[in-house]
């Protein structure tokens, strides 16, 4: 039975809801900033995983998208998201020759300059070069600059790798990138400086660096205005990442950072006890994303943010706990449909097959989560 046109209250629960107006507000804010700052936006599709959202972002002005996994890129490519000069950057390094064959095959199918992959070792670069040369093409690559995970060290190490890439016949060195998601503004600035200084050091030895990619939703203002950064890599901004009213990230005007467009619709199935109410959404439909992180940031009922004293999740249940005297308890009733704002939107989206799109409190569309479960 179709839910298109129905009020959101009639959507079976649990369900992943996207508020279209808030979603568009977030997109408009990011791209207005980028235009003013003179920086490109390459959204990270590991967050939203839906071809429909990729297309919305490309229409808004994105220069392409970034994926974490090769299989994500393959699915999005087959969904027809690339046109004009748009590109896909596969950000996770690859050490398997069969996967590199697939990367090169995508480049052969789409033409040189459409698919970019990342490297942090000469072994990977040499394997890419051999396979690409056999296919008669050059494969675009970026060197990842490490900020604590994969990647080469900034400075001399990156210069050394770049110089050796120039000797590989099947590789086309395009630039560098470094993912960052610090909670401290000064750390973000320091990392941006390392990234840009590294790009300049590579240029100083006569190698062109076209792309200098960095940043995240949390650092978009800092990184996006740092001289020398050519593109930023935000993803969770489209959903708000639980930032509305939570102080997440930085905003120069101290207004709402991004709006919470993504929620999990859930129904109260038990209110028998005064100290708690129980809903039908547990960890199988939302995730904290990291060990020790609470899976829910905020709770919304009848359009208002509520403040339970604690939220607990089991596999199939979400429980809101209220201490004695907490008047918020009286705002929730048996059978009511409420919304949870998940702490980690990326892992929550990956637990669902579709996004229910809502405008003016009615369902206007259902978007498949195209790359759900694409881990390879």
C-alpha positions as CSV (number, residue, x, y, z in Angstrom):
1,X,0.0,0.0,0.0
2,X,1.4,3.4,-1.0
3,X,2.0,5.9,1.7
4,X,2.4,8.8,-0.7
5,X,0.1,11.7,0.3
6,X,-0.6,10.3,3.7
7,X,0.0,12.3,6.9
8,X,3.3,11.4,8.6
9,X,1.3,10.1,11.6
10,X,0.0,7.3,9.3
11,X,3.4,6.0,8.3
12,X,4.1,2.6,9.8
13,X,6.9,2.7,12.4
14,X,9.8,2.6,12.8
15,X,10.6,4.6,9.7
16,X,13.4,6.9,8.6
17,X,11.9,10.4,7.9
18,X,13.5,13.2,5.9
19,X,11.9,16.7,6.2
20,X,12.2,18.1,2.7
21,X,12.1,21.7,3.7
22,X,14.8,21.4,6.4
23,X,16.9,19.3,4.0
24,X,16.7,21.9,1.3
25,X,17.5,24.7,3.9
26,X,20.7,22.8,4.8
27,X,21.7,22.4,1.2
28,X,21.0,26.1,0.4
29,X,23.1,27.2,3.4
30,X,26.1,25.1,2.5
31,X,26.2,26.1,-1.1
32,X,25.5,29.8,-0.4
33,X,28.6,29.7,1.9
34,X,30.7,27.8,-0.7
35,X,29.8,30.3,-3.4
36,X,30.8,33.2,-1.2
37,X,34.0,31.5,-0.1
38,X,35.0,30.5,-3.6
39,X,35.4,26.8,-2.7
40,X,34.0,23.7,-4.3
41,X,31.8,21.2,-2.4
42,X,32.3,17.5,-2.8
43,X,29.7,15.9,-0.5
44,X,30.6,12.6,1.2
45,X,28.0,10.1,0.0
46,X,28.8,7.6,2.7
47,X,26.5,9.7,4.9
48,X,23.3,9.8,2.8
49,X,23.9,6.8,0.4
50,X,21.0,7.8,-1.8
51,X,21.4,8.6,-5.5
52,X,18.4,11.0,-5.3
53,X,20.4,13.1,-2.7
54,X,23.5,13.0,-4.9
55,X,21.5,14.4,-7.7
56,X,20.0,17.1,-5.5
57,X,23.5,18.1,-4.4
58,X,25.0,18.1,-7.9
59,X,22.1,20.3,-9.1
60,X,22.9,22.7,-6.2
61,X,26.5,23.0,-7.5
62,X,28.6,20.1,-6.1
63,X,31.6,19.3,-8.3
64,X,30.8,15.6,-7.8
65,X,30.7,13.3,-4.8
66,X,33.0,11.4,-2.5
67,X,32.4,7.7,-1.6
68,X,34.2,5.7,1.0
69,X,33.9,2.4,-0.8
70,X,34.4,1.2,-4.4
71,X,31.0,-0.5,-4.4
72,X,29.3,2.7,-3.4
73,X,30.9,4.4,-6.4
74,X,29.8,1.6,-8.7
75,X,26.2,1.7,-7.6
76,X,26.0,5.5,-7.8
77,X,27.7,5.5,-11.2
78,X,25.1,3.0,-12.5
79,X,22.4,5.2,-11.1
80,X,23.4,8.0,-13.5
81,X,24.6,10.6,-11.1
82,X,27.6,11.8,-13.2
83,X,27.1,14.3,-16.0
84,X,29.1,17.2,-17.4
85,X,32.4,17.7,-15.6
86,X,31.3,16.0,-12.3
87,X,33.6,13.4,-10.7
88,X,33.6,10.6,-8.1
89,X,36.4,10.4,-5.5
90,X,36.8,7.0,-3.9
91,X,38.4,8.0,-0.6
92,X,39.4,4.6,0.9
93,X,42.7,3.1,-0.2
94,X,42.5,-0.2,-2.1
95,X,45.1,-3.0,-1.8
96,X,43.2,-5.7,-3.7
97,X,44.1,-6.0,-7.4
98,X,40.6,-7.2,-8.3
99,X,39.1,-4.0,-6.9
100,X,41.7,-1.9,-8.7
101,X,40.6,-3.6,-11.9
102,X,37.1,-2.5,-11.2
103,X,38.2,1.1,-10.5
104,X,40.1,1.2,-13.8
105,X,37.1,-0.4,-15.5
106,X,34.9,2.5,-14.3
107,X,37.4,4.9,-15.8
108,X,37.5,3.1,-19.1
109,X,33.7,3.1,-19.2
110,X,33.3,6.8,-18.2
111,X,36.4,8.3,-19.8
112,X,39.5,9.6,-18.1
113,X,39.0,12.3,-15.5
114,X,35.7,11.0,-14.1
115,X,36.9,8.6,-11.4
116,X,39.5,9.5,-8.8
117,X,41.0,7.2,-6.2
118,X,43.2,7.8,-3.2
119,X,46.6,6.3,-2.4
120,X,48.9,6.3,0.6
121,X,51.5,3.8,-0.6
122,X,53.7,3.2,-3.6
123,X,52.6,-0.4,-3.7
124,X,49.0,0.7,-4.4
125,X,50.1,3.4,-6.9
126,X,52.3,0.9,-8.8
127,X,49.5,-1.6,-9.0
128,X,47.1,1.0,-10.3
129,X,49.6,2.1,-12.9
130,X,50.2,-1.4,-14.2
131,X,46.5,-2.2,-14.5
132,X,45.7,1.2,-16.1
133,X,48.6,1.0,-18.5
134,X,47.3,-2.4,-19.6
135,X,43.9,-0.8,-20.4
136,X,45.7,2.1,-22.2
137,X,44.6,4.8,-19.8
138,X,45.8,7.0,-16.9
139,X,44.0,6.7,-13.6
140,X,43.5,9.9,-11.6
141,X,44.8,9.6,-8.0
142,X,45.0,11.8,-4.9
143,X,47.5,11.3,-2.1
144,X,45.8,11.1,1.2
145,X,47.5,13.3,3.9
146,X,47.2,11.6,7.3
147,X,45.6,13.2,10.3
148,X,45.8,10.0,12.4
149,X,44.4,7.2,10.2
150,X,45.4,6.2,6.7
151,X,47.5,8.6,4.6
152,X,51.1,9.7,4.2
153,X,52.7,12.2,6.6
154,X,52.4,15.8,5.5
155,X,55.5,17.6,4.3
156,X,58.5,15.7,3.0
157,X,56.9,12.2,3.0
158,X,54.1,13.5,0.7
159,X,56.6,15.2,-1.6
160,X,58.6,12.0,-1.9
161,X,55.5,10.0,-2.8
162,X,54.3,12.7,-5.3
163,X,57.7,12.7,-7.1
164,X,57.6,8.9,-7.5
165,X,54.0,9.0,-8.8
166,X,55.2,11.2,-11.7
167,X,57.3,8.3,-12.9
168,X,54.4,5.9,-13.1
169,X,53.0,5.8,-16.7
170,X,49.5,4.7,-15.7
171,X,48.9,7.3,-13.0
172,X,47.7,10.9,-13.2
173,X,48.5,12.7,-10.0
174,X,45.7,15.2,-9.3
175,X,46.4,16.5,-5.8
176,X,46.0,15.7,-2.1
177,X,43.2,15.3,0.4
178,X,42.9,14.9,4.1
179,X,39.7,14.2,6.0
180,X,39.3,16.0,9.3
181,X,36.5,16.1,11.9
182,X,37.9,17.7,15.0
183,X,35.8,19.4,17.6
184,X,38.4,22.1,18.2
185,X,38.7,25.1,15.8
186,X,42.4,25.5,16.4
187,X,43.0,21.8,15.6
188,X,41.1,22.3,12.3
189,X,43.2,25.4,11.4
190,X,46.4,23.5,12.2
191,X,45.4,20.6,10.0
192,X,44.4,22.9,7.2
193,X,47.8,24.6,7.4
194,X,49.6,21.2,7.2
195,X,47.5,20.2,4.1
196,X,48.0,23.5,2.3
197,X,51.7,23.7,3.2
198,X,52.1,20.1,1.8
199,X,50.4,21.1,-1.5
200,X,52.8,24.1,-1.8
201,X,55.8,21.9,-1.0
202,X,54.9,19.5,-3.8
203,X,54.4,22.5,-6.2
204,X,57.9,23.8,-5.1
205,X,59.5,20.7,-6.8
206,X,57.7,21.4,-10.0
207,X,54.6,19.2,-9.7
208,X,51.2,20.6,-10.3
209,X,48.6,20.2,-7.5
210,X,45.1,20.8,-8.9
211,X,43.0,19.5,-6.0
212,X,43.5,20.3,-2.3
213,X,40.5,18.6,-0.6
214,X,39.8,18.7,3.1
215,X,37.3,19.4,5.8
216,X,34.0,18.0,7.0
217,X,30.6,19.3,8.1
218,X,32.1,20.2,11.5
219,X,34.9,22.3,9.9
220,X,33.2,23.6,6.8
221,X,33.5,27.3,7.7
222,X,37.1,27.0,8.9
223,X,38.4,24.8,6.1
224,X,36.2,26.4,3.4
225,X,37.7,29.8,4.0
226,X,41.3,28.6,4.4
227,X,43.4,29.9,1.5
228,X,44.7,27.1,-0.7
229,X,41.9,24.6,0.0
230,X,40.1,24.0,-3.3
231,X,37.2,21.8,-2.1
232,X,35.5,20.7,1.1
233,X,34.1,17.2,1.9
234,X,31.0,17.7,4.1
235,X,28.3,15.0,4.3
236,X,26.2,15.1,7.4
237,X,25.1,18.7,6.9
238,X,22.2,17.5,4.7
239,X,20.7,15.8,7.8
240,X,21.8,18.3,10.4
241,X,23.8,15.6,12.3
242,X,21.8,16.3,15.5
243,X,23.3,19.8,15.5
244,X,20.1,21.9,15.8
245,X,20.1,23.3,19.3
246,X,23.1,21.1,20.4
247,X,26.0,23.4,19.8
248,X,27.6,21.0,17.3
249,X,30.2,22.6,15.1
250,X,30.9,26.3,14.6
251,X,28.7,29.0,13.1
252,X,30.0,32.5,12.8
253,X,26.6,34.0,13.2
254,X,25.7,31.8,16.1
255,X,22.4,30.8,14.5
256,X,21.2,27.3,13.9
257,X,24.2,25.3,12.5
258,X,22.2,22.9,10.4
259,X,18.6,21.8,10.8
260,X,17.7,18.3,12.0
261,X,16.1,17.1,8.8
262,X,16.6,13.4,9.5
263,X,14.6,11.6,12.3
264,X,13.4,8.1,13.2
265,X,9.6,8.0,13.5
266,X,8.6,5.7,16.3
267,X,5.5,4.9,18.2
268,X,4.9,4.7,22.0
269,X,3.8,1.1,22.7
270,X,3.9,1.2,26.5
271,X,3.3,4.0,29.0
272,X,2.3,1.9,32.0
273,X,5.0,3.1,34.3
274,X,5.4,6.7,35.4
275,X,9.2,6.6,35.2
276,X,9.5,5.5,31.6
277,X,7.8,5.1,28.2
278,X,8.7,2.6,25.6
279,X,8.7,2.9,21.8
280,X,9.2,0.4,19.0
281,X,12.6,1.7,17.7
282,X,15.8,0.2,19.0
283,X,19.4,-0.2,17.9
284,X,18.3,-2.1,14.8
285,X,17.0,1.1,13.3
286,X,19.4,3.7,14.7
287,X,23.0,3.9,15.8
288,X,25.4,5.9,17.8
289,X,28.0,5.1,15.3
290,X,30.9,4.9,17.8
291,X,31.6,2.9,20.9
292,X,30.3,4.8,24.0
293,X,28.2,7.3,22.0
294,X,24.6,7.6,22.9
295,X,22.5,6.7,19.9
296,X,19.9,9.4,20.3
297,X,20.6,13.1,20.6
298,X,17.1,14.5,20.9
299,X,13.5,13.5,21.2
300,X,10.7,15.4,19.4
301,X,6.9,15.1,20.3
302,X,4.2,17.2,18.7
303,X,6.9,19.4,17.1
304,X,8.6,20.2,20.5
305,X,12.0,19.0,21.7
306,X,11.6,17.0,24.9
307,X,14.1,16.4,27.7
308,X,13.9,12.9,29.2
309,X,16.5,12.2,31.8
310,X,17.9,9.3,29.9
311,X,17.3,7.3,26.7
312,X,18.1,3.6,26.5
313,X,18.0,1.3,23.5
314,X,17.7,-2.5,23.2
315,X,17.4,-4.3,19.9
316,X,13.7,-3.5,19.2
317,X,12.8,-1.0,21.9
318,X,13.6,2.6,22.7
319,X,13.0,3.6,26.4
320,X,12.7,7.2,27.6
321,X,13.3,7.5,31.4
322,X,11.9,10.3,33.5
323,X,13.0,11.1,37.0
324,X,10.3,12.0,39.6
325,X,9.1,15.6,39.0
326,X,10.1,15.8,35.3
327,X,7.0,17.3,33.7
328,X,8.1,16.3,30.2
329,X,6.7,12.9,31.0
330,X,3.1,14.2,30.8
331,X,3.7,15.3,27.2
332,X,3.9,11.7,25.9
333,X,0.9,9.4,25.7
334,X,0.3,5.8,24.6
335,X,0.0,5.3,20.9
336,X,1.6,8.6,20.1
337,X,4.1,8.8,17.3
338,X,7.3,10.7,18.2
339,X,10.6,11.3,16.6
340,X,14.2,10.4,17.6
341,X,17.1,12.4,16.3
342,X,19.9,9.8,15.8
343,X,23.3,10.8,17.0
344,X,25.1,9.3,14.0
345,X,23.2,9.8,10.8
346,X,25.7,7.8,8.6
347,X,25.3,4.5,10.4
348,X,21.5,5.1,10.9
349,X,20.9,5.6,7.2
350,X,22.8,2.4,6.4
351,X,20.3,0.4,8.5
352,X,17.3,1.4,6.3
353,X,16.2,0.6,2.8
354,X,14.4,3.9,2.1
355,X,13.9,7.4,3.2
356,X,10.3,8.6,3.7
357,X,10.2,12.2,2.3
358,X,7.9,14.5,4.2
359,X,6.7,18.1,3.3
360,X,4.0,20.0,5.3
361,X,3.6,16.9,7.4
362,X,2.6,14.7,4.5
363,X,4.6,12.0,2.6
364,X,5.6,13.4,-0.8
365,X,8.1,10.7,-1.9
366,X,10.1,7.6,-0.9
367,X,13.7,7.6,-1.9
368,X,15.7,4.3,-2.0
369,X,18.9,4.3,0.0
370,X,20.8,3.2,-3.0
371,X,24.2,2.2,-1.6
372,X,22.9,0.6,1.7
373,X,25.1,-2.3,2.6
374,X,27.8,-1.6,0.0
375,X,30.8,-2.3,2.2
376,X,33.3,-3.6,-0.4
